[in-house]
């Protein structure tokens, strides 16, 4: 291998000339799309820097606390930064929020009481929330605590069913949950503008209702966020977009002071709330991850657009398609067979810097109603802002691709997935 020769390097990583040439043809057509992504990333980078400067971030804020964590200046300042960046009145940003699902559970259970009703106007939420809500029976669900649930599905074209949403809002409707990303559903991801239209419609009918947005995978994809269009709560995971690949754990809740305070009483205890919760040395990667997040999200978006255009050209159904605007980092590709999903995930795994030598297999993952295959050779376990792919082994047999801390890694992942589909005979030629 000649030093400095990029073609040789791709070949050494198992990418054939056929796959590389195909990818380059697609990439050459995406220059203007990539330039637009860089413009958004630049704006969001400036927004994060301003949030840090306005809150006078200093190296003293990186110090660790233990025990109860009283007077943790770094933790409190970080939460002020999140509130500033995402335009909320208050925020919880904690390593004690162990996942996005946990953060959503804390926000929901903190703001709902027995007899209240939870409404989803965008159809069934992500699989792991089914047991939180009680759609699937589970100990400790909201249903067990007397919270009822109602949903209104999107119309066939992906638009909101405003007539039935209006009918669903009743005296008991306390909180409306809006999932921005599609999860494993085959429906459009919601733009912030569309979320704002939905919130405005709901607030016009019941102004006091709490509107919560599950913003996982959506942070920094656009120049505005759900709090800018009337959301009362915005929730996400730090091992997705806002952690920038550096946060080793954690979740966030941003919103009105009252809503965040109620969530904090559920996270710790009534009467204690945000006052406790040691940062345990996590502050520095939390700050630095947020700083890097706009650039990291830009790389992931480029990878998603590249994947859409590659697989669309090969005749597969992709969502979003290769030309649509983007509102999260997830790209779905429908293969129609289990073999396609499995080969795709095997290829993504082979592109990983960690555990590239292992082979992912479908398994009975807790919280899901079918076997799921996951490819994730990540520095942080389960981090889906890093290059990853997963999918349920059930019709229509779609794989969901996301992440890549750099565009170059995301590109390699897609090229390796193509190569694996060729090697396994799912694709005969490019």
C-alpha positions, 0 to 999 in steps of 0.5 A, spaced: 500 500 500 502 506 497 502 511 503 497 517 502 493 513 497 486 513 499 484 508 494 489 503 497 486 505 504 479 503 502 481 497 499 485 495 505 479 496 509 475 491 505 471 496 500 472 494 493 473 498 487 466 497 485 463 499 491 468 505 492 466 508 485 459 507 486 459 511 492 464 517 489 458 518 483 453 519 489 457 523 493 459 528 487 452 530 487 451 532 494 455 538 494 450 543 495 446 539 500 453 538 504 454 546 504 447 547 507 448 542 512 455 546 514 451 553 514 446 550 519 452 547 523 456 554 523 450 557 526 448 552 531 456 552 533 455 560 535 449 559 539 452 554 543 458 558 544 454 564 546 450 560 551 457 558 554 459 565 554 453 568 557 453 563 563 461 565 564 463 558 563 470 557 567 475 551 568 472 551 575 466 548 572 469 542 570 470 540 578 467 533 580 463 533 586 460 527 590 455 525 595 449 529 595 452 534 590 450 540 594 452 547 591 455 543 585 457 550 581 459 546 574 452 542 574 448 548 575 452 552 570 451 547 565 444 547 566 443 554 565 447 553 559 442 548 556 436 553 558 440 558 554 442 554 548 435 551 547 431 557 550 428 554 556 427 557 563 430 551 566 434 545 565 435 538 568 442 535 565 444 529 569 448 523 569 443 520 573 438 520 567 441 514 564 437 514 558 432 518 553 427 513 555 428 514 563 428 522 561 422 521 558 419 517 564 421 522 569 418 528 565 412 524 564 411 522 571 413 528 574 408 532 570 402 527 570 397 525 576 392 520 577 386 521 573 390 525 568 390 523 561 396 523 556 395 524 549 399 522 543 397 526 537 402 523 532 401 516 533 404 510 537 410 512 541 417 509 540 417 502 543 421 503 549 415 508 551 410 503 551 411 500 557 412 506 561 405 508 558 402 502 559 400 500 552 404 494 554 403 492 561 409 493 565 410 494 573 410 501 575 407 504 568 403 510 568 397 506 567 398 503 574 398 510 577 391 512 574 394 515 568 390 514 562 392 514 555 390 516 548 393 517 541 391 519 534 394 516 528 397 521 523 393 521 516 396 516 511 400 522 507 403 523 514 399 529 516 396 531 522 389 529 523 387 535 526 379 533 526 380 527 531 386 531 535 380 536 537 376 531 539 381 527 543 382 533 547 378 533 553 377 535 560 382 530 563 388 531 557 394 534 561 400 533 557 401 532 550 407 528 548 410 529 541 415 524 538 419 528 533 423 522 530 420 516 527 423 511 531 421 504 528 415 507 524 414 508 517 412 516 517 416 522 516 420 525 522 417 532 524 420 539 522 420 544 528 416 548 524 410 542 523 411 541 531 410 549 532 403 548 528 401 542 532 402 546 539 399 552 536 393 548 534 393 544 541 394 550 545 388 554 542 383 549 544 386 548 551 392 553 553 393 550 560 395 543 557 403 541 557 406 540 550 412 535 551 417 534 545 421 528 545 427 531 541 431 525 541 436 525 534 433 532 533 438 537 536 442 541 532 439 539 525 435 545 524 437 552 527 431 552 531 428 547 537 422 545 539 422 551 545 422 556 540 415 554 537 411 553 544 413 547 547 413 546 555 418 541 555 423 538 551 427 531 552 433 527 550 439 523 551 446 525 552 449 519 548 445 522 542 446 529 539 447 534 544 453 529 548 457 530 541 460 523 542 463 525 549 458 524 554 459 517 557 451 517 560 446 522 561 439 525 559 436 532 559 430 536 560 429 543 558 422 547 559 418 552 563 421 552 570 414 549 573 415 543 569 422 542 570 421 543 577 416 537 577 420 533 573 426 534 578 422 532 584 421 525 581 428 524 579 430 525 586 425 526 591 419 531 593 422 537 597 429 536 594 429 536 587 435 539 583 439 541 589 442 534 589 445 530 584 453 529 584 456 530 577 461 525 579 466 528 574 462 528 568 461 536 567 467 536 563 465 531 557 458 534 558 460 541 556 465 539 551 460 534 548 455 540 547 461 544 544 462 539 539 455 537 538 453 542 532 459 539 528 458 532 530 451 532 528 453 535 521 457 529 520 451 524 521 447 528 517 451 528 511 452 520 512 444 520 512 443 523 506 449 519 503 446 513 505 439 515 502 442 517 495 446 510 495 440 506 497 435 509 493 439 509 487 439 501 488 432 501 488 430 500 495 425 504 499 428 510 503 425 515 508 427 520 508 428 520 500 434 523 497 432 530 496 427 531 502 429 536 508 432 533 514 429 534 521 433 528 525 439 524 523 436 517 522 435 514 515 431 508 514 432 503 509 427 498 507 430 491 504 424 487 505 427 481 507 431 479 514 437 478 510 438 485 507 437 488 514 442 483 517 447 484 512 447 491 512 448 491 520 454 487 519 457 491 514 456 497 519 459 493 524 465 492 520 466 499 519 467 500 527 473 503 530 471 498 536 469 491 536 469 491 528 471 483 529 464 481 532 458 479 528 451 482 530 446 478 531 438 479 532 436 478 539 430 478 544 432 485 547 428 488 553 423 493 551 421 490 544 416 486 541 420 482 536 428 480 535 432 486 534 439 487 531 444 492 533 450 494 530 454 499 534 462 499 535 462 505 539 467 508 544 460 509 549 456 503 549 449 504 546 451 511 543 447 512 537 451 519 535 456 514 534 456 510 527 450 505 528 445 501 525 439 497 528 432 494 526 427 489 528 426 483 525 419 484 522 416 486 516 417 491 512 424 489 514 427 496 515 434 498 518 435 504 521 442 508 520 444 514 524 450 517 527 458 517 525 462 522 529 465 524 523 462 524 516 468 520 513 466 515 518 459 515 516 461 514 509 466 508 510 460 505 514 455 506 508 461 503 503 462 497 508 454 496 508 454 496 500 460 491 500 457 486 505 450 486 501 454 484 495 458 479 499 452 476 502 449 476 495 443 480 497 445 485 492 448 482 485 451 488 482 451 495 483 
